[in-house]
């Protein structure tokens, strides 16, 4: 049976026009005339039996159906391009792992060690894209994810890597000549908040038996790398795992005024969908990563 798939030229034209909401800019990127792009969009609308754009005085605007379709098509075209580049790079041989990672963990802990994996598995390429929140594997092209949180993703295997162990850090300038503060003094500093861990400071203070009314107040940032930069600029104190800021601590750009780690039932995990559990490449990466994390914990 013939597949119900429209022309790829029409899909590419549509994706570009949808992204820019402009037939003219789509034509420029495709090195076509505007009328040629219009014909491609018209043929796609005829094929689908619905309107993807409405014409306005200022140009074109996506319909609701067009907006929904453009999001799906963009993801599919990205996947086709990624698969094509992978085949070209490996000449049809080897394997590729598409890995979702939490950003600072990837740059500060995983990247300095990934060369060890490449030595033992030269035919496996690990591509990384950032994700800071849980997602459904079925909606993505990811083969696995490194995630901080709970292990209970439905339909997946979770492999424990390490705890986080955040401690308060700040710049020397914020300490006013002191190198150590107690929890009461830290409570009087501006508190930098992490958007993916909104209760971090509350839990830290509560683990010391304290109640601080403003423990969720302060500049809110998404990544540990952003928190570290803000802390070095003297904007406030931040809760950050020491292993993610080892360079800053060793250089003295950040200091730990009180060595207290709040106990947590959350940790870093490698998450693998059950349907991918038999992948030889993923199993090799899992074994290497778990061993590397175990050596780090025991060091």
TIRO-566720 format. One record per residue: x, y, z of N, C-alpha, C, O in turn. Coordinates in steps of 0.2 Angstrom, whole numbers, padded with zeros to 4 digits, always signed. Last residue first. Layout:
% TIRO-566720
XYZXYZXYZXYZ...
***
This chain:
% TIRO-566720
+0179+0037+0228+0185+0041+0228+0185+0045+0234+0190+0049+0235+0166+0032+0227+0171+0029+0232+0177+0032+0232+0181+0031+0237+0160+0040+0217+0157+0040+0224+0162+0037+0229+0162+0039+0235+0168+0037+0206+0168+0044+0209+0165+0044+0216+0168+0047+0220+0165+0023+0204+0172+0025+0206+0172+0032+0209+0176+0034+0214+0152+0025+0201+0154+0021+0207+0161+0023+0209+0162+0024+0215+0153+0032+0189+0150+0035+0194+0151+0031+0201+0152+0035+0206+0159+0022+0181+0163+0028+0182+0159+0032+0188+0163+0035+0192+0150+0012+0181+0156+0010+0184+0160+0017+0186+0163+0018+0191+0139+0018+0174+0138+0016+0181+0145+0015+0185+0146+0016+0191+0145+0020+0162+0143+0026+0166+0142+0024+0173+0144+0027+0178+0148+0007+0157+0153+0011+0158+0151+0017+0163+0155+0019+0168+0135+0001+0157+0140-0002+0161+0146+0003+0163+0148+0003+0168+0129+0010+0148+0126+0010+0155+0132+0007+0159+0133+0009+0165+0136+0008+0136+0136+0015+0139+0134+0014+0146+0137+0017+0151+0132-0005+0134+0139-0004+0135+0140+0003+0138+0144+0004+0143+0119-0004+0132+0121-0008+0138+0128-0006+0139+0131-0006+0145+0118+0004+0121+0116+0007+0127+0118+0003+0133+0120+0006+0138+0124-0006+0112+0127+0001+0113+0125+0004+0119+0129+0006+0123+0114-0016+0112+0121-0017+0114+0125-0011+0116+0129-0010+0120+0098-0015+0118+0103-0012+0114+0110-0013+0116+0111-0011+0122+0088-0020+0126+0092-0025+0123+0098-0022+0119+0101-0025+0116+0081-0009+0131+0085-0012+0135+0090-0017+0132+0095-0019+0135+0071-0001+0124+0078-0001+0122+0083-0005+0126+0089-0004+0125+0060-0003+0131+0060-0006+0124+0067-0005+0121+0068-0008+0116+0062+0003+0143+0062-0004+0142+0063-0007+0135+0066-0012+0134+0073+0017+0142+0066+0014+0141+0067+0007+0140+0072+0004+0138+0083+0022+0155+0083+0019+0149+0076+0016+0147+0073+0012+0152+0092+0034+0164+0085+0031+0163+0085+0029+0156+0087+0032+0151+0103+0036+0177+0102+0035+0170+0096+0031+0168+0095+0026+0171+0101+0048+0190+0100+0042+0187+0101+0042+0179+0100+0047+0176+0105+0057+0204+0106+0056+0197+0105+0049+0195+0108+0044+0198+0091+0058+0217+0098+0057+0215+0099+0057+0207+0094+0058+0204+0082+0060+0232+0083+0061+0225+0090+0060+0223+0095+0061+0227+0081+0060+0245+0079+0054+0242+0080+0054+0235+0078+0049+0231+0093+0069+0255+0088+0069+0250+0087+0062+0247+0092+0058+0247+0100+0080+0268+0098+0073+0266+0092+0073+0260+0088+0077+0261+0110+0094+0265+0103+0092+0266+0102+0085+0264+0102+0083+0258+0125+0096+0271+0122+0093+0266+0115+0091+0268+0114+0088+0273+0136+0109+0276+0130+0105+0278+0126+0103+0272+0124+0107+0268+0148+0118+0279+0148+0112+0276+0142+0107+0279+0143+0104+0284+0147+0135+0276+0145+0130+0281+0144+0123+0277+0140+0122+0273+0153+0142+0266+0153+0145+0272+0151+0140+0278+0153+0141+0284+0163+0138+0253+0158+0135+0257+0158+0137+0264+0162+0135+0268+0166+0150+0240+0168+0147+0246+0162+0143+0249+0156+0145+0247+0173+0154+0224+0168+0152+0228+0170+0149+0234+0175+0145+0234+0186+0156+0220+0181+0161+0218+0174+0160+0221+0170+0164+0222+0196+0147+0224+0194+0152+0229+0188+0157+0226+0187+0162+0230+0199+0137+0215+0202+0144+0214+0201+0149+0219+0204+0154+0219+0191+0127+0220+0199+0126+0221+0202+0133+0220+0207+0134+0223+0179+0131+0217+0181+0130+0224+0188+0130+0225+0191+0133+0229+0179+0131+0203+0178+0138+0206+0180+0137+0214+0182+0142+0217+0182+0118+0200+0186+0123+0198+0185+0129+0202+0190+0133+0204+0170+0112+0205+0177+0110+0208+0182+0116+0207+0186+0118+0211+0156+0112+0204+0160+0118+0204+0167+0117+0207+0169+0122+0210+0151+0099+0205+0149+0103+0199+0153+0110+0198+0153+0113+0193+0154+0094+0217+0157+0091+0211+0156+0095+0205+0159+0094+0200+0146+0102+0226+0153+0104+0225+0156+0100+0219+0161+0104+0216+0130+0107+0221+0134+0101+0223+0142+0103+0222+0143+0106+0216+0123+0122+0229+0126+0119+0223+0130+0113+0225+0134+0113+0230+0114+0135+0233+0115+0128+0235+0117+0124+0229+0113+0124+0224+0121+0152+0235+0117+0147+0231+0119+0140+0234+0124+0139+0237+0119+0169+0240+0122+0162+0241+0118+0157+0237+0112+0158+0236+0122+0183+0229+0119+0179+0234+0122+0173+0235+0127+0171+0232+0130+0190+0220+0122+0191+0220+0119+0188+0226+0113+0189+0227+0143+0189+0217+0141+0192+0224+0134+0193+0224+0131+0197+0228+0147+0183+0206+0146+0190+0205+0144+0193+0212+0142+0199+0212+0146+0170+0210+0153+0173+0210+0153+0180+0209+0157+0184+0211+0132+0168+0210+0136+0168+0216+0143+0171+0216+0145+0175+0220+0131+0168+0196+0128+0173+0200+0131+0174+0207+0132+0179+0209+0138+0156+0193+0140+0163+0190+0137+0169+0194+0141+0173+0196+0130+0147+0199+0137+0148+0201+0140+0154+0199+0143+0158+0202+0118+0148+0192+0118+0149+0200+0126+0151+0202+0127+0155+0205+0122+0143+0180+0120+0150+0181+0120+0152+0188+0122+0158+0190+0125+0130+0183+0130+0135+0180+0128+0142+0181+0133+0146+0182+0113+0125+0187+0118+0126+0192+0124+0131+0189+0126+0135+0193+0099+0134+0179+0104+0129+0179+0109+0131+0185+0110+0136+0187+0089+0144+0181+0087+0137+0180+0093+0132+0181+0091+0126+0183+0085+0155+0195+0089+0153+0189+0088+0146+0188+0086+0142+0192+0079+0169+0203+0077+0162+0201+0081+0161+0195+0080+0164+0190+0082+0179+0217+0083+0178+0210+0083+0171+0208+0086+0166+0212+0070+0177+0231+0077+0178+0228+0077+0177+0220+0072+0174+0218+0062+0166+0242+0063+0172+0239+0070+0173+0237+0075+0172+0240+0061+0155+0250+0059+0154+0243+0059+0161+0239+0057+0161+0233+0064+0159+0263+0068+0154+0260+0066+0152+0253+0070+0149+0249+0058+0169+0272+0060+0171+0265+0064+0165+0261+0068+0167+0256+0057+0163+0284+0051+0165+0280+0052+0166+0273+0048+0166+0269+0064+0148+0290+0066+0155+0287+0060+0157+0283+0058+0153+0278+0066+0138+0303+0061+0140+0299+0063+0147+0296+0063+0152+0301+0077+0124+0307+0076+0131+0306+0070+0132+0302+0068+0129+0297+0083+0112+0307+0079+0113+0312+0076+0121+0312+0074+0123+0317+0091+0108+0297+0095+0111+0303+0090+0113+0308+0092+0116+0313+0082+0105+0288+0086+0099+0290+0091+0102+0296+0093+0097+0299+0077+0117+0285+0073+0113+0289+0077+0107+0292+0076+0105+0297+0087+0122+0276+0086+0125+0283+0082+0121+0288+0083+0120+0293+0084+0113+0266+0091+0114+0269+0090+0117+0276+0093+0114+0280+0071+0115+0262+0073+0109+0265+0080+0109+0268+0081+0106+0273+0072+0129+0258+0068+0127+0263+0070+0120+0266+0070+0120+0272+0081+0128+0247+0083+0131+0253+0079+0130+0259+0081+0129+0264+0073+0119+0238+0080+0117+0240+0082+0121+0247+0084+0118+0252+0061+0121+0232+0061+0120+0239+0068+0119+0242+0068+0117+0248+0063+0121+0218+0061+0127+0221+0061+0127+0229+0061+0132+0232+0072+0116+0207+0072+0114+0214+0070+0120+0219+0074+0122+0223+0072+0123+0195+0070+0116+0195+0070+0113+0202+0068+0107+0203+0076+0136+0199+0069+0135+0197+0067+0127+0197+0061+0126+0198+0085+0140+0213+0085+0136+0207+0078+0134+0205+0074+0131+0209+0089+0156+0220+0085+0150+0219+0086+0147+0213+0087+0150+0208+0100+0164+0232+0098+0162+0225+0094+0156+0224+0096+0151+0227+0097+0175+0245+0097+0167+0243+0095+0167+0235+0090+0169+0233+0107+0186+0253+0102+0185+0248+0102+0178+0246+0108+0175+0245+0108+0181+0271+0111+0183+0264+0106+0183+0259+0101+0179+0260+0103+0177+0282+0102+0184+0281+0106+0186+0275+0105+0192+0273+0106+0164+0283+0099+0165+0281+0098+0173+0280+0093+0175+0277+0119+0164+0286+0117+0162+0279+0110+0164+0278+0109+0167+0272+0117+0166+0300+0120+0171+0296+0119+0170+0289+0118+0175+0285+0111+0154+0304+0107+0160+0305+0110+0166+0301+0107+0170+0298+0121+0145+0301+0115+0145+0297+0111+0151+0298+0108+0153+0293+0137+0153+0301+0132+0148+0304+0126+0149+0300+0125+0154+0296+0152+0154+0291+0146+0157+0294+0141+0152+0297+0142+0146+0295+0169+0157+0287+0164+0153+0290+0158+0157+0292+0159+0162+0295+0176+0167+0283+0176+0161+0279+0171+0156+0281+0170+0151+0278+0175+0185+0282+0174+0179+0285+0175+0173+0280+0174+0174+0274+0176+0196+0273+0182+0194+0277+0181+0187+0281+0186+0185+0283+0162+0196+0268+0165+0201+0272+0171+0200+0276+0172+0202+0282+0156+0187+0260+0157+0185+0267+0160+0190+0271+0160+0190+0277+0155+0192+0248+0149+0192+0251+0150+0190+0259+0146+0191+0263+0168+0190+0243+0166+0197+0244+0159+0197+0248+0158+0202+0252+0169+0176+0240+0172+0179+0246+0170+0186+0248+0169+0188+0254+0152+0170+0235+0159+0173+0234+0162+0176+0240+0159+0177+0245+0146+0154+0241+0145+0161+0239+0152+0164+0238+0157+0161+0239+0136+0140+0244+0142+0143+0242+0140+0150+0240+0135+0152+0239+0129+0126+0253+0129+0133+0252+0136+0136+0250+0141+0134+0252+0128+0110+0244+0130+0114+0250+0130+0122+0248+0130+0123+0242+0120+0095+0238+0122+0102+0238+0124+0105+0245+0121+0103+0250+0120+0081+0234+0124+0083+0240+0126+0091+0239+0131+0093+0240+0116+0070+0225+0118+0077+0223+0122+0081+0228+0128+0083+0227+0122+0053+0222+0117+0059+0225+0120+0065+0223+0125+0066+0220+0123+0044+0207+0126+0047+0213+0121+0052+0216+0116+0054+0212+0116+0033+0199+0123+0035+0198+0126+0038+0204+0131+0036+0206+0105+0019+0196+0108+0024+0201+0115+0026+0199+0119+0022+0198+0095+0017+0183+0101+0015+0185+0104+0021+0190+0106+0026+0187+0079+0012+0178+0083+0017+0181+0089+0014+0184+0089+0009+0188+0069+0008+0164+0074+0005+0169+0078+0011+0172+0080+0016+0168+0052+0012+0161+0059+0013+0160+0063+0009+0165+0060+0006+0170+0038+0013+0162+0041+0010+0156+0048+0010+0155+0050+0010+0149+0038+0028+0171+0034+0022+0169+0038+0019+0163+0039+0023+0158+0051+0032+0182+0048+0034+0176+0044+0028+0173+0048+0023+0172+0056+0033+0197+0050+0030+0194+0047+0033+0188+0041+0036+0188+0067+0039+0203+0068+0034+0198+0062+0031+0194+0062+0028+0189+0067+0057+0205+0065+0050+0207+0066+0045+0201+0067+0047+0195+0082+0066+0200+0075+0066+0203+0074+0059+0206+0078+0056+0209+0090+0070+0186+0090+0071+0193+0083+0071+0196+0079+0075+0194+0096+0060+0172+0091+0064+0175+0092+0064+0183+0094+0060+0186+0100+0056+0157+0103+0057+0163+0099+0062+0167+0098+0068+0164+0092+0044+0146+0092+0051+0149+0096+0051+0155+0095+0046+0159+0090+0037+0129+0091+0037+0136+0092+0044+0139+0092+0049+0135+0086+0040+0116+0087+0033+0118+0088+0032+0126+0086+0027+0128+0075+0051+0109+0080+0050+0114+0080+0042+0115+0075+0039+0116+0065+0057+0101+0070+0052+0098+0076+0050+0103+0080+0047+0100+0049+0058+0109+0056+0060+0107+0060+0055+0103+0057+0049+0103+0038+0052+0114+0037+0059+0111+0043+0061+0108+0044+0067+0105+0042+0041+0121+0038+0040+0115+0037+0046+0111+0036+0046+0105+0047+0047+0133+0052+0045+0128+0048+0044+0121+0051+0045+0116+0042+0061+0140+0040+0054+0138+0044+0052+0132+0045+0056+0127+0051+0069+0154+0047+0069+0147+0045+0062+0146+0048+0057+0149+0057+0080+0167+0055+0073+0164+0051+0074+0158+0048+0079+0156+0069+0093+0163+0063+0091+0167+0061+0084+0163+0063+0082+0158+0079+0098+0156+0080+0099+0163+0074+0096+0167+0074+0096+0173+0089+0092+0143+0083+0092+0146+0083+0093+0153+0087+0089+0156+0100+0094+0129+0099+0096+0136+0091+0095+0138+0087+0097+0133+0108+0081+0121+0104+0087+0121+0101+0088+0128+0100+0083+0131+0122+0072+0113+0119+0075+0119+0114+0081+0118+0116+0085+0114+0127+0057+0106+0125+0064+0105+0121+0066+0111+0117+0062+0114+0140+0046+0105+0135+0048+0110+0133+0056+0109+0138+0060+0109+0144+0033+0095+0144+0040+0096+0138+0042+0100+0133+0039+0100+0154+0019+0094+0148+0021+0097+0149+0029+0098+0153+0031+0101+0166+0013+0091+0161+0013+0085+0154+0016+0088+0149+0016+0084+0174+0014+0102+0176+0018+0096+0170+0019+0091+0170+0023+0087+0174+0010+0116+0169+0009+0112+0169+0014+0106+0165+0019+0105+0185+0014+0124+0183+0007+0124+0177+0005+0119+0176-0001+0117+0186+0027+0120+0192+0023+0120+0190+0016+0119+0192+0012+0115+0174+0032+0124+0175+0032+0117+0181+0028+0116+0182+0024+0111+0175+0032+0138+0170+0028+0135+0172+0027+0127+0171+0022+0125+0185+0042+0140+0186+0035+0142+0181+0030+0139+0183+0025+0137+0178+0053+0136+0183+0051+0132+0185+0044+0134+0187+0040+0129+0170+0057+0146+0167+0053+0140+0172+0050+0136+0171+0045+0132+0174+0065+0156+0175+0058+0157+0173+0054+0151+0175+0048+0150+0171+0078+0154+0178+0077+0156+0179+0069+0156+0185+0067+0156+0156+0076+0153+0161+0078+0147+0168+0076+0149+0172+0074+0144+0151+0073+0166+0151+0068+0161+0156+0070+0155+0160+0065+0153+0153+0085+0174+0155+0079+0176+0156+0074+0170+0161+0070+0170+0151+0097+0167+0156+0097+0172+0158+0090+0175+0163+0089+0177+0141+0095+0157+0147+0099+0155+0153+0098+0161+0158+0098+0159+0131+0087+0164+0134+0085+0157+0141+0088+0156+0146+0085+0154+0128+0095+0174+0130+0088+0176+0134+0086+0169+0140+0083+0170+0122+0105+0167+0128+0106+0171+0132+0100+0173+0138+0099+0173+0110+0099+0160+0116+0103+0157+0122+0103+0161+0128+0101+0159+0105+0083+0159+0104+0089+0163+0111+0093+0162+0116+0090+0162+0102+0075+0143+0106+0076+0149+0104+0083+0153+0101+0087+0150+0098+0062+0132+0095+0068+0135+0099+0069+0142+0100+0064+0146+0106+0055+0119+0106+0055+0126+0103+0062+0128+0106+0067+0126+0107+0044+0107+0104+0050+0108+0102+0051+0115+0098+0048+0118+0120+0035+0101+0115+0035+0106+0113+0042+0107+0117+0047+0107+0124+0025+0086+0123+0032+0089+0118+0031+0095+0113+0028+0095+0136+0013+0079+0129+0015+0083+0129+0022+0086+0135+0025+0087+0143+0006+0064+0143+0009+0071+0136+0010+0074+0131+0008+0071+0139+0011+0047+0142+0006+0052+0142+0010+0059+0141+0016+0060+0136+0020+0037+0131+0014+0038+0134+0009+0044+0130+0004+0045+0146+0030+0039+0146+0026+0033+0141+0019+0034+0143+0014+0031+0145+0038+0049+0147+0031+0051+0148+0027+0045+0149+0021+0045+0140+0050+0044+0146+0050+0048+0149+0043+0049+0155+0042+0049+0129+0046+0037+0134+0049+0033+0141+0048+0037+0146+0047+0035+0121+0042+0048+0123+0037+0043+0129+0039+0039+0133+0036+0038+0120+0054+0055+0123+0049+0058+0125+0043+0053+0131+0041+0054+0113+0062+0045+0120+0064+0047+0123+0058+0051+0129+0057+0050+0101+0055+0045+0105+0055+0039+0112+0057+0041+0117+0054+0038+0096+0057+0058+0098+0050+0056+0102+0050+0050+0107+0046+0049+0095+0071+0058+0099+0068+0063+0101+0061+0061+0107+0059+0061+0085+0072+0048+0091+0075+0047+0096+0072+0052+0102+0071+0050+0074+0065+0054+0077+0063+0048+0084+0066+0047+0088+0062+0044+0072+0074+0066+0075+0067+0067+0077+0064+0060+0082+0060+0060+0068+0086+0060+0075+0086+0064+0077+0078+0064+0083+0077+0064+0056+0081+0054+0062+0083+0050+0069+0083+0053+0074+0081+0051+0049+0079+0066+0051+0073+0061+0056+0075+0057+0061+0071+0055+0048+0092+0072+0052+0086+0075+0054+0081+0071+0059+0078+0071+0041+0098+0061+0048+0101+0063+0052+0095+0067+0058+0094+0066+0029+0091+0062+0033+0091+0056+0041+0093+0058+0045+0090+0055+0024+0096+0074+0025+0089+0073+0030+0088+0067+0035+0084+0068+0023+0109+0072+0027+0107+0078+0029+0100+0077+0034+0097+0078+0014+0110+0061+0021+0112+0061+0026+0110+0066+0031+0108+0065+0002+0105+0067+0006+0101+0062+0013+0103+0061+0017+0099+0060-0001+0116+0075+0000+0109+0078+0004+0105+0073+0008+0101+0075-0002+0127+0066+0002+0127+0071+0004+0120+0074+0010+0118+0075-0012+0122+0057-0006+0123+0054-0001+0123+0060+0005+0121+0059-0023+0122+0066-0021+0116+0063-0014+0116+0060-0010+0112+0061-0024+0136+0068-0023+0131+0074-0020+0125+0071-0016+0122+0074-0014+0144+0055-0020+0142+0058-0019+0138+0064-0013+0136+0065-0001+0156+0054-0003+0149+0055-0010+0149+0058-0012+0152+0062-0001+0170+0043-0002+0167+0050-0004+0160+0050-0009+0158+0046+0007+0181+0032+0003+0175+0033+0004+0173+0041+0008+0175+0044+0005+0198+0030+0009+0192+0027+0004+0186+0029-0002+0186+0026-0002+0209+0034+0006+0209+0035+0009+0203+0033+0015+0202+0034-0015+0206+0031-0012+0212+0028-0004+0212+0029+0000+0215+0024-0015+0188+0029-0016+0194+0033-0013+0200+0029-0009+0199+0024-0020+0172+0026-0017+0178+0023-0019+0184+0027-0025+0185+0028-0017+0157+0035-0022+0163+0033-0018+0169+0031-0013+0170+0034-0012+0140+0033-0011+0148+0034-0017+0152+0032-0021+0150+0028-0018+0128+0031-0012+0129+0036-0010+0136+0038-0008+0137+0043-0033+0121+0028-0029+0127+0027-0024+0127+0033-0025+0126+0039-0035+0104+0021-0036+0109+0026-0031+0115+0025-0026+0114+0022-0031+0093+0014-0038+0095+0014-0040+0100+0020-0045+0100+0022-0019+0088+0012-0021+0087+0018-0029+0089+0019-0032+0086+0023-0017+0092-0002-0016+0085+0000-0019+0084+0007-0022+0078+0008-0019+0106-0001-0024+0101-0005-0023+0094-0003-0028+0091-0002-0008+0109+0007-0015+0111+0009-0020+0106+0005-0025+0104+0008+0002+0106-0002+0002+0102+0004-0005+0103+0007-0008+0099+0010+0000+0115-0013-0001+0108-0014-0001+0104-0007-0005+0099-0007+0002+0127-0006-0005+0125-0008-0005+0118-0010-0011+0115-0009+0016+0125-0003+0011+0126+0002+0004+0124+0000+0000+0120+0003+0021+0126-0017+0022+0120-0012+0017+0120-0006+0014+0114-0005+0016+0138-0021+0014+0132-0024+0015+0126-0020+0010+0122-0019+0024+0146-0012+0017+0147-0012+0014+0140-0015+0009+0138-0012+0037+0143-0017+0035+0141-0010+0027+0141-0010+0025+0137-0006+0036+0149-0030+0037+0142-0029+0035+0139-0022+0032+0134-0022+0034+0163-0026+0028+0159-0030+0029+0152-0029+0024+0148-0029+0046+0166-0022+0041+0166-0017+0035+0162-0020+0031+0158-0016+0059+0155-0028+0055+0161-0028+0049+0160-0023+0047+0155-0021+0073+0148-0018+0067+0147-0023+0064+0154-0023+0065+0159-0019+0082+0145-0008+0084+0147-0015+0079+0146-0020+0081+0144-0025+0077+0142+0004+0077+0137+0000+0080+0139-0007+0080+0134-0012+0078+0155+0011+0082+0149+0013+0082+0143+0008+0087+0140+0008+0069+0162+0003+0076+0164+0003+0080+0158+0005+0086+0157+0003+0057+0156+0005+0060+0156-0001+0067+0157-0001+0071+0154-0005+0056+0159+0019+0056+0152+0017+0059+0152+0010+0063+0147+0009+0054+0173+0017+0060+0171+0021+0061+0163+0019+0067+0161+0019+0041+0173+0010+0047+0176+0007+0054+0173+0011+0058+0172+0007+0032+0167+0019+0034+0164+0013+0040+0166+0010+0044+0163+0007+0033+0167+0036+0034+0171+0030+0036+0167+0024+0041+0163+0025+0034+0162+0048+0028+0165+0047+0029+0170+0041+0026+0175+0041+0045+0155+0051+0046+0162+0050+0040+0166+0049+0040+0172+0050+0040+0142+0053+0045+0144+0058+0045+0152+0057+0046+0155+0062+0032+0141+0041+0029+0141+0048+0034+0144+0053+0031+0147+0058+0042+0140+0031+0037+0146+0031+0033+0146+0038+0032+0152+0040+0048+0129+0035+0052+0135+0035+0047+0141+0035+0048+0146+0039+0038+0119+0034+0042+0120+0040+0045+0127+0041+0045+0130+0046+0035+0121+0020+0030+0122+0025+0033+0123+0032+0032+0128+0036+0046+0116+0014+0044+0123+0013+0039+0125+0018+0039+0131+0021+0046+0103+0019+0052+0108+0020+0050+0115+0019+0051+0119+0024+0035+0098+0013+0035+0098+0020+0041+0103+0022+0040+0107+0027+0037+0099-0001+0032+0103+0002+0032+0104+0010+0031+0109+0013+0048+0090-0002+0049+0097-0004+0044+0102+0000+0045+0107+0002+0041+0079+0001+0046+0081+0006+0048+0088+0005+0049+0092+0009+0024+0077-0001+0030+0078-0004+0035+0081+0001+0033+0085+0005+0015+0067+0011+0016+0072+0006+0023+0073+0004+0027+0070+0006+0010+0050+0013+0015+0055+0015+0015+0060+0009+0016+0059+0003+0003+0037+0015+0000+0043+0014+0005+0049+0017+0004+0051+0022+0011+0024+0005+0010+0028+0011+0007+0035+0009+0008+0038+0004+0003+0011-0004+0006+0017-0004+0005+0021+0002+0000+0022+0004+0004-0006+0000+0000+0000+0000+0004+0006+0000+0009+0007+0004
***
